[in-house]
């Protein structure tokens, strides 16, 4: 209901000034045309949420809503930014910049944080150069990836920029220039070996080598770290309720791919907020 109210306001403001093609209206319009292929904000929200949740072929999605594939594509391009704007107004969108994250952490007084990376499959590019940079050696396919930072309440506080699949998790974290308040504990996996920002106590499992197996004590420590760190895996599962970030994404624009991931994280935060009556601070 809260999402629909914000989304309705965003739609009304947009269509009052712009038409379906994005052209500025000569005279502002105060009433939606009843002949619209998607009349009403509720139908528009249902349309875009179903698309993100099920990741259908656009032609199939058009058959369901009685429109052509080209019109489906136009509606997606139009509604995705409006949905992001509505989620931003609800203050559930994770931060994208290091300075914004630092302010949030100071205000919330978070002491325990989790950092992990997530990868999404994309179609293989026809460009040999792009294939090289988008290929993930870990996933053995072409991907894009993001770093996330979450808290103990399963809220996503930070989402990095989207990187090509060949980028290392540690490099993404370093290039973000992340800063943390004093006495912060950061749980991370072995993909971030060597990443140790100031004011942070890093908790990371020890790696097992064939020539130097872990002792029973080290195995116990790894088990305890994994038991706590499983929270970030639950967050990843929450994000990937949307099949568009779980399965191969067919949208070609890098900007839209990044925006879809941001929306998936924001929808997860919205569920967590109303499930536990938590509020994600500005």
Secondary structure, DSSP 8 states (H G I E B T S, - for coil): -HHHHHHHHHHHHHHHHB-TTS-B-SS---S--TT-TT-SHHHHHHHHHHHHHH---HHHHHHHHT--HHHHHHHHHHHHHHHHHHHHHTT-S-B-SHHHHHHHHHHHT--EEEEEEEEEEB---S-HHHHHHHEETTTTEEEEEEEEEEETTS-EEEE---EETTS-HHHHHHHHT----TTEEEE--GGGTT---TTEEEE------SSS---HHHHHHHHHHHHHHHHHHHHHHHHTTSHHHHS-B----HHHHHHHHHHHHHHHHHHHHHHHT-----
